[in-house]
Amino acid sequence: MIEQGTMTGSWWKRGYGWELLAAFVTGVVVMQFIHLDSRGFTDDRVGLPGFDAWYHVKMAELLPEIGFVREFPWLRHVYFREEGRDFVSHHAGFHVFLAPFVAISKALTGDPAAGGRWAISLSFGLSLLLMQLLLMIGRVPWRWVFLLVFLLFPSDFFLRHSYVRAISPSLVLMLALLVFLFLRRPLWAGATIALYNLLYLGAVMFSPVIVVVFVGASLVGPKEDRRVEWKMALATLTGWVAGVLLYPYREGMLEFLRLQVFGSGLTPDISVGKEWNSYGNVWEFAVQSCGPLLAAWAGAVTLRLRFGPRLSARDTTLLVLQFGYLMLTLKAQRFIEYWPPMCLLSAAYLSAPVLTRLSAWMSEAAARRGSVVRGAMLAAGVLGFAGLSIVAAWRGRETLAASPVLREWAVWCAAAGLFLLGALRVGGTVAAGGGRRRWVVVPLLGAGFCAGCAGLAKFVFGVDVTATGKLVSPLLAGGVVMAAFLLSGVAQRRKNAEAEAVGEVVATTFSRRAGRTIFALSALTLTISLTASRLAHAYRVSDCRYDVPAVRNVMNALKEASQPGDVVFTDDWDIFPAYFYFNSHNHYIVGLDPKFTQWRDPELWARYVKISRGETRDPDVTVAVKDESGAYVNKDLHVRLEDIRDIFGCRFVVTDRDHQGLSRLLAERPDLAELIYPPKAYAQAKDAPYLLFRVLDGEAETSSPAQQVAQARPVVSKKGGRTRLRVVEAP
């Protein structure tokens, strides 16, 4: 991003901190843009993307009050271990990370959810910063090109990282671990693994794999790069053990991971979250979604195979991790959150030696041909690429004009100012007196750049620039750009001693900077035109899936009508996080993951599925359970609507528009339930977003099959097992 060619000397002493700042700000701006609400909400109605985010923010808010709880009373029929009722949280450290952001947001805005979005934007910026740092460590030339490829990542990558989950912080520590492995800093690598394990329980599996791959690659690399990394292995093992021992829920760690990853994730036998499904259309995934990324990686592999040299330990590590995460991504969609960065880093490291030689050859060829020919070649290349960018943007102007990417032009104006730090960096020589003129010229350049962006948006794409500013105002954007130009000149001003001695001004400095600037602007324009649809898709899909005021209102009505700890029957398991966020006054029956209930009590889960789907008119269901010998046997259940009260012990039922079958059954049973919210008759209220029923007290029919089953059912089974709806008998 800063200059073409390999880096020599210390990356930090050469002032490349500004490049890292550019990458960080770009990541923050991208994520803040995705978190904007496409419906125009700017207050607490914005909500949170995804489902589990509400749970994480609420746990972070409650953390100072409840600490690391040993039981989770808010879910009455969810079991996190094979025995007992011990709670196991695999996001304990993430909740600690969120807590200060949530507390500050609540104090400043009254909306804790905003703090969750701030934390994720910060993490995403750090991820991009560390990716850029890894490119520096690998001495990768033309790093800003790879930053542009980053903007062409699949939209699912940006979408999943917008969720207030441990995804972005996990990627941060994963990349930090690679940094310390590549720099061969054992103590820092061990500390990073310990912190990673404390942040997110999934690191217990991720971090050892990364270290083993690197240590193994160090043993089989070229002779000059080959070494036995025993210090690294010892330090990281120590860090891993420390992280495990210090984890607040270490007692149930292994059995929880086995259930979460294999029972619910990679090998599910019941319906689970869509994130664990595979990409059904491989062609669409490989070409339409990941085409630019895979093309860059394939090109890098081809160049490396053709021109060499042999793979170093770093190259091999990234290559193996790239393949590993690709396989996981093809198995489960959720791993799209890790694979693209590994693929891009692998492509960069594989192509670095070839690009370095290409840069040197181009410089030598230009030097031999003289300044006139060199200028002509530079102008032809730059203008050609600029023309391509303009044509691409012009042909897609109608699509781009409707895209929120351009409507938020001030956001991209600010990010582009830092992006251009690399292109506008003084390359080692400055004209005499240039330092004085810069104080006048730089603000004018910054203002001109902002005006140019505004004019392009207004007159080419027809975007009303005065309607923007929900995130970054044009004035602030202009200030950022002008500061970027100014700081770039001050921090990077280096005078050529020989040129100063003879009073010589290198005339080609300006032309190179100008050419580099035009090329960078053109590349940025072309990339934005290509990535606009990807970012716009993530922007739209990341909107909160709930009607936040409606959820808040029904939960307030529930709190007013109930006593603390009253149990609520919900019509689906994935609604729990939102209800829990707005109402921790009550307890619920299932949530977070259906496998947690089905694993321990398959009969109870079968009843829940039947009732929540409104299928009790056909009350019989057969469940496969294990007998004392461990063999599966069929067990017949008779499910009744009264099970809500008699077996689940619920005092209230909440339903939404998608589960009118259940609400209709409850409305038809005035002896069992009464509608209390909204305060209307069911005929007038049935299409409301949410309905709240009070379950009436009553005596269960002792002679009914359901009551007999309830009396015979054990309270808690000691061992879980893979269960099915029924045993399929061989013909």
VOGU-3710 file (C-alpha; in Angstrom, 3 decimals, decimal comma):
1> mieqgtmtgs> 0,000/0,000/0,000  2,846/2,368/0,689  5,308/1,642/-2,018  5,877/-0,970/-4,634  8,725/-3,263/-3,893  10,009/-5,272/-1,044  10,508/-3,699/2,345  13,936/-3,433/3,883  14,724/-2,746/7,491  12,221/-2,505/10,289
11> wwkrgygwel> 8,669/-1,929/9,110  7,863/0,175/12,163  10,950/2,407/12,026  10,133/3,255/8,432  6,928/4,939/9,543  4,525/2,331/8,262  2,242/2,905/11,232  0,199/5,169/8,987  -0,449/2,248/6,691  -1,758/0,247/9,632
21> laafvtgvvv> -3,914/3,215/10,617  -5,344/3,313/7,101  -6,207/-0,378/7,257  -7,753/-0,020/10,724  -9,931/2,948/9,748  -11,017/1,187/6,563  -12,186/-1,828/8,589  -14,049/0,317/11,113  -15,749/2,356/8,377  -16,800/-0,769/6,448
31> mqfihldsrg> -18,372/-2,306/9,548  -20,024/0,911/10,687  -21,535/1,221/7,236  -22,931/-2,328/7,393  -24,379/-1,594/10,829  -26,366/1,361/9,474  -30,071/0,589/9,348  -31,430/0,511/5,778  -34,850/1,570/7,088  -33,424/4,882/8,299
41> ftddrvglpg> -33,594/4,143/12,042  -30,977/5,942/14,129  -32,202/5,265/17,682  -32,677/2,105/19,719  -34,953/0,703/16,989  -31,830/-0,155/14,984  -31,426/-3,289/17,074  -28,831/-5,966/16,408  -28,207/-8,238/13,421  -28,714/-11,961/13,849
51> fdawyhvkma> -30,257/-13,810/16,770  -27,618/-14,600/19,415  -26,363/-10,999/19,550  -29,153/-10,062/21,958  -28,063/-12,780/24,371  -24,421/-11,696/24,308  -25,197/-8,024/24,916  -27,552/-8,899/27,768  -25,002/-11,191/29,391  -22,388/-8,434/29,110
61> ellpeigfvr> -24,839/-5,990/30,698  -25,619/-8,389/33,556  -21,995/-9,466/34,075  -21,183/-6,939/36,842  -24,315/-8,080/38,668  -24,321/-11,873/38,198  -20,669/-12,673/37,401  -19,944/-16,079/35,895  -23,126/-17,948/36,832  -22,929/-21,678/37,550
71> efpwlrhvyf> -26,524/-22,317/36,602  -28,635/-20,572/33,995  -32,137/-20,266/35,468  -33,515/-18,337/32,487  -33,673/-21,597/30,517  -35,556/-24,241/32,503  -35,214/-27,183/30,106  -31,764/-26,664/28,629  -28,871/-28,837/29,792  -25,289/-27,849/29,027
81> reegrdfvsh> -23,639/-30,963/30,436  -24,357/-34,662/30,360  -25,252/-34,663/34,048  -26,712/-32,129/36,449  -27,682/-28,557/35,570  -24,267/-26,882/35,387  -24,079/-23,990/32,955  -21,201/-23,849/30,464  -20,618/-20,612/28,561  -18,239/-20,744/25,621
91> hagfhvflap> -18,314/-16,930/25,346  -17,299/-15,939/28,883  -14,314/-13,885/27,756  -16,291/-12,322/24,956  -18,843/-11,068/27,464  -15,999/-9,528/29,469  -14,762/-7,840/26,279  -18,259/-6,497/25,526  -19,021/-5,292/29,040  -17,238/-1,885/28,951
101> fvaiskaltg> -18,665/-1,034/25,508  -22,167/-1,953/26,668  -21,799/0,038/29,902  -20,527/3,151/28,088  -23,247/2,904/25,449  -25,950/2,503/28,083  -24,663/5,537/29,978  -24,352/7,751/26,903  -27,303/6,675/24,757  -29,498/4,516/26,969
111> dpaaggrwai> -29,168/1,730/24,378  -26,822/-1,126/25,410  -27,112/-2,673/21,946  -25,150/0,190/20,380  -22,151/-0,768/22,515  -22,193/-4,226/20,965  -21,991/-2,701/17,494  -19,115/-0,438/18,568  -17,145/-3,397/19,904  -17,566/-5,359/16,668
121> slsfglslll> -16,534/-2,384/14,514  -13,376/-1,982/16,598  -12,594/-5,699/16,304  -13,135/-5,695/12,559  -10,766/-2,751/12,166  -8,138/-4,599/14,218  -8,568/-7,666/12,006  -7,800/-5,658/8,891  -4,877/-3,967/10,641  -3,373/-7,357/11,535
131> mqlllmigrv> -3,891/-8,643/8,006  -1,958/-5,642/6,725  0,723/-6,238/9,357  1,089/-9,849/8,205  1,582/-8,580/4,649  4,333/-6,300/5,955  6,008/-9,139/7,838  5,968/-11,204/4,647  7,522/-8,297/2,717  4,627/-8,431/0,283
141> pwrwvfllvf> 4,858/-5,686/-2,377  1,812/-3,832/-3,723  -0,038/-4,461/-0,468  -2,756/-1,948/-1,278  -3,826/-4,231/-4,148  -4,527/-6,982/-1,637  -6,460/-4,474/0,467  -8,680/-3,942/-2,558  -9,150/-7,698/-2,909  -10,298/-7,645/0,713
151> llfpsdfflr> -13,186/-5,394/-0,328  -14,184/-8,111/-2,816  -14,620/-10,762/-0,126  -17,958/-12,656/-0,192  -20,844/-10,686/1,268  -21,428/-13,485/3,791  -18,014/-12,719/5,292  -18,994/-9,124/6,028  -22,465/-10,170/7,170  -21,257/-12,746/9,680
161> hsyvraisps> -18,650/-10,371/11,050  -21,377/-7,787/11,611  -23,008/-10,095/14,174  -22,325/-9,218/17,804  -20,652/-12,530/18,445  -17,114/-13,687/19,155  -16,395/-13,985/15,415  -14,452/-10,750/14,912  -12,494/-10,865/18,212  -11,705/-14,512/17,463
171> lvlmlallvf> -10,271/-13,550/14,062  -8,258/-10,780/15,720  -6,526/-13,207/18,082  -6,114/-15,818/15,354  -4,273/-13,279/13,193  -2,287/-12,031/16,204  -1,180/-15,614/16,829  0,051/-15,850/13,231  1,929/-12,570/13,680  3,862/-13,886/16,678
181> lflrrplwag> 4,441/-17,277/15,063  5,862/-15,657/11,930  8,009/-13,265/13,970  9,039/-16,239/16,125  8,072/-14,668/19,433  7,269/-17,722/21,635  6,273/-15,847/24,799  3,921/-13,515/22,949  2,438/-16,447/21,044  1,819/-18,327/24,302
191> atialynlly> 0,169/-15,288/25,889  -2,020/-14,829/22,814  -3,215/-18,451/22,980  -4,037/-18,104/26,681  -6,053/-14,963/25,968  -7,687/-16,628/22,957  -8,848/-19,585/25,060  -10,276/-17,211/27,648  -12,105/-15,177/25,016  -13,800/-17,994/23,139
201> lgavmfspvi> -13,995/-21,709/23,857  -13,622/-22,579/20,167  -9,989/-21,440/20,451  -9,272/-24,595/22,430  -9,450/-26,373/19,055  -8,334/-23,614/16,662  -5,091/-22,503/18,332  -3,403/-25,928/18,664  -4,090/-26,684/15,012  -2,483/-23,408/13,893
211> vvvfvgaslv> 0,601/-23,993/16,051  0,988/-27,618/14,951  0,778/-26,599/11,299  3,444/-23,911/11,764  5,801/-26,147/13,764  5,404/-28,914/11,197  5,986/-26,503/8,308  9,175/-25,289/9,992  10,521/-28,848/9,946  10,006/-29,460/6,214
221> gpkedrrvew> 10,823/-26,075/4,667  13,921/-25,036/2,697  17,254/-25,619/4,403  17,782/-21,955/5,220  14,302/-21,767/6,790  14,254/-25,182/8,477  14,360/-25,342/12,257  12,949/-27,193/15,242  10,541/-24,810/16,977  10,711/-26,416/20,395
231> kmalatltgw> 10,555/-23,094/22,236  7,466/-22,125/20,284  5,833/-25,497/20,938  6,593/-25,322/24,663  5,462/-21,718/25,081  2,214/-22,190/23,168  1,427/-25,430/24,995  1,941/-23,612/28,281  -0,318/-20,793/27,128  -2,973/-23,268/26,007
241> vagvllypyr> -2,942/-25,090/29,347  -3,067/-21,783/31,240  -6,038/-20,610/29,190  -7,881/-23,882/29,823  -7,177/-23,910/33,565  -8,181/-20,272/33,989  -11,407/-20,636/32,010  -14,376/-20,146/34,355  -16,252/-23,183/33,005  -13,351/-25,565/32,467
251> egmleflrlq> -15,070/-28,528/34,185  -17,645/-28,927/31,426  -15,455/-27,695/28,573  -14,743/-30,916/26,690  -18,202/-32,455/26,817  -19,753/-29,117/25,874  -17,452/-28,763/22,862  -18,220/-32,319/21,763  -21,940/-31,608/21,870  -21,714/-28,114/20,337
261> vfgsgltpdi> -19,305/-28,899/17,497  -20,296/-32,428/16,536  -23,746/-33,034/17,994  -25,150/-29,655/16,936  -22,663/-28,476/14,315  -20,818/-30,784/11,983  -22,980/-33,906/12,419  -26,484/-32,768/13,486  -29,367/-35,213/13,629  -32,083/-32,618/14,237
271> svgkewnsyg> -32,886/-29,236/12,716  -30,272/-26,694/13,869  -29,235/-23,165/12,914  -28,729/-22,447/9,207  -25,111/-21,458/9,824  -24,268/-25,158/10,133  -25,710/-25,959/6,706  -23,409/-26,314/3,718  -23,434/-24,143/0,606  -25,800/-26,091/-1,611
281> nvwefavqsc> -24,652/-24,617/-4,934  -20,876/-25,003/-5,146  -20,684/-23,217/-8,520  -22,481/-20,162/-7,140  -20,228/-20,193/-4,084  -16,974/-20,615/-6,013  -17,667/-18,250/-8,921  -20,278/-15,655/-8,026  -19,517/-15,291/-4,332  -15,797/-16,070/-4,050
291> gpllaawaga> -14,672/-15,641/-7,673  -12,252/-12,702/-7,199  -10,689/-14,238/-4,111  -10,217/-17,689/-5,633  -8,915/-16,121/-8,859  -6,279/-14,182/-6,901  -5,247/-17,315/-5,028  -5,137/-19,470/-8,190  -3,012/-16,831/-9,920  -0,618/-16,726/-6,976
301> vtlrlrfgpr> -0,268/-20,520/-6,956  0,406/-20,570/-10,699  3,091/-17,884/-10,473  4,781/-19,584/-7,529  4,807/-22,994/-9,231  6,222/-21,488/-12,400  8,863/-19,150/-10,983  9,573/-20,488/-7,484  11,150/-20,461/-4,960  10,309/-23,334/-2,590
311> lsardttllv> 7,697/-22,652/0,043  8,884/-21,262/3,347  7,388/-22,209/6,707  5,116/-19,167/6,544  3,962/-20,002/3,014  3,240/-23,614/3,927  1,390/-22,635/7,106  -0,965/-20,305/5,277  -1,443/-22,776/2,426  -2,472/-25,584/4,793
321> lqfgylmltl> -4,727/-23,307/6,835  -6,323/-22,033/3,625  -7,228/-25,568/2,566  -8,399/-26,524/6,048  -10,745/-23,576/6,423  -11,991/-24,021/2,857  -13,033/-27,595/3,656  -14,794/-26,428/6,801  -16,541/-23,662/4,849  -17,828/-26,150/2,292
331> kaqrfieywp> -19,162/-28,247/5,179  -20,732/-25,411/7,201  -21,467/-21,842/6,098  -20,333/-20,338/9,379  -16,632/-20,897/8,595  -16,853/-18,248/5,857  -15,895/-15,952/8,721  -12,321/-17,348/8,776  -11,521/-18,747/5,333  -11,331/-15,555/3,159
341> pmcllsaayl> -8,565/-13,886/5,239  -6,525/-17,093/5,194  -7,011/-17,428/1,443  -5,965/-13,812/0,800  -2,898/-14,084/3,045  -1,912/-17,332/1,343  -2,233/-15,688/-2,084  -0,146/-12,713/-0,948  2,665/-14,813/0,523  2,758/-17,169/-2,461
351> sapvltrlsa> 2,981/-14,313/-4,950  5,349/-12,065/-2,953  8,672/-13,359/-4,389  7,377/-13,142/-7,952  5,913/-9,663/-7,457  9,179/-8,504/-5,895  11,172/-9,632/-8,916  8,582/-8,114/-11,239  8,847/-4,762/-9,413  12,630/-4,785/-9,702
361> wmseaaarrg> 12,462/-5,648/-13,401  9,979/-2,854/-14,087  12,168/-0,316/-12,276  15,264/-1,403/-14,154  13,459/-1,373/-17,501  12,078/2,103/-16,836  15,528/3,387/-15,818  17,077/2,094/-19,045  14,492/3,699/-21,303  14,913/7,294/-20,153
371> svvrgamlaa> 12,566/9,769/-18,522  10,483/10,509/-21,632  9,762/6,887/-22,462  9,279/6,150/-18,780  6,746/8,958/-18,459  4,933/7,829/-21,591  4,700/4,244/-20,327  3,470/5,429/-16,943  0,867/7,706/-18,497  -0,358/4,995/-20,867
381> gvlgfaglsi> -0,719/2,454/-18,068  -2,376/4,826/-15,651  -4,756/6,338/-18,179  -5,666/2,904/-19,501  -6,531/1,649/-16,058  -8,365/4,873/-15,264  -10,389/4,498/-18,450  -11,312/0,941/-17,518  -12,414/2,087/-14,074  -14,513/4,937/-15,462
391> vaawrgretl> -16,199/2,677/-18,011  -16,999/0,079/-15,348  -18,409/2,715/-13,010  -20,386/4,405/-15,781  -21,956/1,158/-16,999  -23,011/0,341/-13,460  -24,075/3,862/-12,506  -27,785/3,010/-12,261  -27,100/0,132/-9,902  -24,571/2,129/-7,937
401> aaspvlrewa> -26,874/5,133/-7,641  -29,434/2,955/-5,889  -26,771/1,456/-3,666  -26,327/2,645/-0,089  -22,577/2,497/-0,692  -22,766/5,714/-2,700  -25,472/7,301/-0,600  -22,994/7,215/2,272  -20,342/8,905/0,141  -18,894/10,796/3,109
411> vwcaaaglfl> -17,966/7,509/4,755  -15,988/6,349/1,757  -14,477/9,780/1,252  -12,929/9,577/4,718  -11,711/6,011/4,218  -10,287/6,815/0,794  -8,254/9,659/2,278  -6,370/7,231/4,486  -6,226/4,659/1,706  -4,396/7,197/-0,453
421> lgalrvggtv> -1,704/7,638/2,186  0,260/4,973/0,388  -0,160/6,458/-3,057  0,670/10,012/-1,945  3,628/9,134/0,244  6,783/11,098/-0,547  9,165/8,514/-1,948  12,372/9,662/-0,263  12,877/13,083/-1,890  11,070/16,383/-1,581
431> aagggrrrwv> 11,380/19,581/-3,496  13,107/22,514/-1,874  10,577/24,580/0,022  7,983/21,872/-0,357  7,484/21,680/3,384  6,249/25,289/3,494  3,973/24,940/0,501  2,448/21,771/1,901  0,705/23,697/4,681  -1,251/25,577/2,002
441> vvpllgagfc> -1,538/22,933/-0,691  -2,559/20,000/1,509  -5,816/21,499/2,829  -6,699/22,540/-0,708  -6,019/19,021/-1,941  -8,167/17,558/0,833  -11,029/19,953/0,131  -10,684/19,278/-3,589  -10,795/15,552/-3,025  -14,004/15,856/-0,957
451> agcaglakfv> -15,549/18,145/-3,563  -14,600/15,709/-6,308  -16,248/12,802/-4,482  -19,371/14,873/-3,905  -19,459/16,021/-7,532  -19,007/12,470/-8,820  -21,838/11,244/-6,614  -24,115/14,145/-7,581  -23,588/14,615/-11,315  -22,562/11,130/-12,481
461> fgvdvtatgk> -24,661/8,918/-10,236  -27,429/11,351/-9,327  -27,044/10,850/-5,576  -28,232/13,677/-3,352  -25,136/14,178/-1,225  -26,957/16,509/1,144  -29,045/13,553/2,331  -26,026/11,723/3,739  -24,183/12,085/6,993  -25,869/9,525/9,221
471> lvspllaggv> -22,457/8,200/10,142  -19,805/10,687/8,996  -20,621/14,223/7,951  -18,998/15,701/4,824  -17,199/18,230/7,028  -15,709/15,483/9,185  -14,813/13,483/6,088  -12,984/16,484/4,665  -11,148/16,973/7,936  -10,028/13,352/8,006
481> vmaafllsgv> -8,775/13,541/4,433  -6,892/16,796/4,994  -5,355/15,422/8,187  -4,343/12,281/6,308  -2,579/14,299/3,614  -0,889/16,504/6,201  0,255/13,718/8,501  1,474/11,729/5,529  3,709/14,603/4,464  4,985/15,361/7,963
491> aqrrknaeae> 5,626/11,759/8,977  7,113/10,579/5,707  9,169/13,642/4,638  12,647/12,380/3,893  15,199/14,533/2,122  17,743/13,107/-0,217  21,119/14,355/1,111  22,863/14,097/-2,228  20,102/15,979/-4,039  20,138/18,732/-1,436
501> avgevvattf> 23,912/19,081/-1,642  23,793/19,967/-5,319  20,444/21,745/-5,162  18,963/19,136/-7,440  15,238/18,450/-7,453  14,262/15,059/-8,719  11,663/15,875/-11,334  10,317/12,373/-11,561  9,163/12,374/-7,931  6,039/14,370/-8,695
511> srragrtifa> 5,219/12,370/-11,809  5,559/9,094/-9,951  3,396/10,346/-7,121  0,816/11,710/-9,546  0,763/8,497/-11,532  0,513/6,434/-8,400  -2,340/8,624/-7,167  -4,323/8,339/-10,401  -3,771/4,596/-10,489  -4,835/4,203/-6,848
521> lsaltltisl> -7,950/6,330/-7,361  -8,840/4,334/-10,450  -8,322/1,046/-8,659  -10,434/2,265/-5,747  -13,216/3,380/-8,117  -13,171/0,071/-9,953  -13,182/-1,918/-6,722  -16,054/0,069/-5,205  -18,082/-0,442/-8,393  -17,446/-4,188/-8,164
531> tasrlahayr> -17,929/-4,550/-4,416  -20,902/-2,182/-4,040  -23,435/-4,979/-4,493  -21,623/-7,176/-1,937  -21,472/-4,502/0,744  -25,001/-3,326/-0,049  -26,299/-6,889/0,369  -24,583/-7,204/3,762  -25,935/-3,743/4,661  -29,538/-4,748/3,900
541> vsdcrydvpa> -29,443/-8,259/5,347  -27,792/-7,109/8,574  -30,910/-5,195/9,586  -32,450/-6,387/12,832  -34,884/-9,212/12,120  -37,249/-8,220/14,881  -39,753/-5,430/15,263  -37,922/-4,005/18,270  -40,777/-1,814/19,617  -43,200/-4,736/19,290
551> vrnvmnalke> -40,897/-7,111/21,195  -40,306/-4,487/23,872  -44,046/-3,886/24,302  -45,010/-7,548/24,665  -42,150/-8,145/27,104  -43,209/-5,133/29,177  -46,764/-6,512/29,278  -45,379/-9,895/30,342  -43,326/-8,397/33,161  -46,353/-6,478/34,465
561> asqpgdvvft> -48,577/-9,560/34,425  -46,111/-12,064/35,910  -44,098/-12,770/39,009  -40,277/-13,017/38,937  -39,249/-16,419/37,650  -42,576/-17,335/36,054  -41,896/-19,686/33,143  -42,880/-18,702/29,608  -43,583/-21,083/26,723  -42,153/-19,654/23,484
571> ddwdifpayf> -43,164/-20,740/20,000  -39,576/-21,233/18,776  -36,179/-21,828/20,330  -34,310/-19,042/18,497  -36,507/-16,226/19,858  -35,064/-16,623/23,359  -32,122/-14,142/22,993  -34,411/-11,231/22,047  -36,920/-12,009/24,811  -34,102/-12,434/27,337
581> yfnshnhyiv> -32,601/-9,064/26,345  -35,827/-7,174/26,994  -37,072/-9,334/29,860  -34,788/-11,158/32,291  -37,628/-10,964/34,827  -39,091/-14,243/33,534  -37,695/-17,667/32,711  -38,077/-19,581/29,457  -38,024/-23,243/28,473  -35,653/-23,656/25,491
591> gldpkftqwr> -33,127/-21,539/23,620  -29,567/-20,965/22,384  -29,365/-24,376/20,689  -32,043/-27,069/20,332  -29,493/-29,843/20,776  -28,954/-28,810/24,388  -32,509/-29,905/25,179  -32,937/-32,767/22,729  -29,696/-34,454/23,805  -30,715/-34,847/27,417
601> dpelwaryvk> -34,476/-35,195/27,159  -35,657/-36,332/23,716  -39,207/-36,942/24,946  -39,545/-33,378/26,203  -38,120/-32,015/22,968  -40,581/-34,073/20,901  -43,451/-32,626/22,919  -42,134/-29,099/22,436  -41,838/-29,504/18,666  -45,357/-30,904/18,405
611> isrgetrdpd> -46,930/-28,157/20,507  -44,991/-25,203/19,087  -45,976/-26,218/15,564  -49,632/-26,353/16,556  -49,953/-30,068/15,716  -51,681/-31,352/18,829  -54,814/-32,257/16,851  -52,702/-35,234/15,795  -51,362/-35,954/19,279  -49,327/-39,124/18,809
621> vtvavkdesg> -45,587/-39,110/18,130  -42,941/-41,822/18,267  -39,491/-41,097/19,641  -36,385/-43,273/19,507  -34,697/-43,529/22,904  -32,003/-45,732/24,361  -32,924/-48,565/26,697  -30,745/-49,873/29,515  -28,638/-51,922/27,086  -27,901/-48,862/24,922
631> ayvnkdlhvr> -30,020/-49,980/21,987  -32,573/-47,675/20,368  -36,225/-48,503/20,970  -39,401/-46,732/19,894  -41,496/-44,979/22,512  -44,991/-43,668/21,810  -46,007/-40,320/23,261  -49,428/-38,732/23,474  -49,033/-34,931/23,321  -51,691/-32,553/24,596
641> ledirdifgc> -51,940/-28,768/24,696  -52,222/-29,071/28,483  -48,599/-30,231/28,538  -47,673/-26,536/28,448  -48,968/-26,312/32,003  -48,691/-29,855/33,327  -45,260/-30,903/32,007  -43,426/-27,709/31,062  -44,780/-25,804/34,067  -45,446/-22,610/32,105
651> rfvvtdrdhq> -47,670/-19,765/33,259  -47,574/-17,763/29,999  -47,291/-18,363/26,252  -45,926/-15,884/23,686  -46,570/-16,447/19,973  -45,774/-14,467/16,830  -47,319/-14,216/13,357  -45,351/-17,223/12,126  -46,973/-19,555/14,662  -50,653/-18,836/14,324
661> glsrllaerp> -51,374/-22,558/14,535  -50,417/-22,537/18,209  -52,186/-19,254/18,971  -55,341/-20,538/17,292  -55,336/-23,680/19,433  -54,896/-21,597/22,584  -57,702/-19,226/21,565  -59,996/-22,228/21,126  -59,330/-23,362/24,707  -60,672/-20,651/27,069
671> dlaeliyppk> -60,515/-23,231/29,856  -56,737/-23,461/29,418  -55,545/-19,988/28,332  -56,716/-16,407/27,994  -55,368/-13,699/25,689  -54,072/-10,756/27,751  -52,010/-8,848/25,156  -52,978/-7,048/23,024  -56,119/-6,207/25,015  -58,443/-7,316/22,224
681> ayaqakdapy> -60,401/-10,370/21,278  -58,422/-12,993/19,358  -60,370/-12,366/16,148  -59,163/-8,747/16,074  -55,665/-9,396/17,475  -54,621/-12,570/15,631  -52,476/-10,667/13,104  -50,617/-8,651/15,739  -46,823/-9,117/15,801  -46,961/-10,891/19,165
691> llfrvldgea> -49,695/-12,398/21,312  -49,450/-13,072/25,033  -51,599/-15,750/26,689  -51,973/-16,461/30,393  -52,179/-20,174/31,205  -55,040/-20,816/33,624  -54,745/-23,020/36,659  -56,496/-26,368/36,452  -56,315/-29,960/37,476  -54,740/-32,342/34,986
701> etsspaqqva> -56,713/-35,410/33,974  -55,000/-38,098/36,029  -56,249/-40,857/33,766  -54,940/-39,281/30,580  -51,971/-40,822/28,751  -50,130/-37,514/28,943  -50,347/-37,413/32,735  -49,187/-41,003/32,974  -46,195/-40,211/30,812  -45,434/-37,118/32,899
711> qarpvvskkg> -45,468/-39,163/36,097  -43,228/-41,841/34,620  -40,768/-39,443/32,972  -37,471/-39,005/34,873  -36,643/-35,477/35,906  -33,153/-35,448/34,393  -31,475/-38,201/32,421  -27,860/-38,867/33,352  -26,433/-39,457/29,906  -27,217/-37,970/26,560
721> grtrlrvvea> -27,139/-39,786/23,264  -27,828/-39,309/19,598  -31,581/-39,590/19,283  -33,930/-39,779/16,354  -37,619/-39,284/15,862  -38,099/-43,019/15,545  -36,194/-46,196/14,874  -36,344/-47,186/11,201  -36,916/-50,921/11,049  -35,135/-52,919/8,370
731> p> -37,465/-54,398/5,704
//
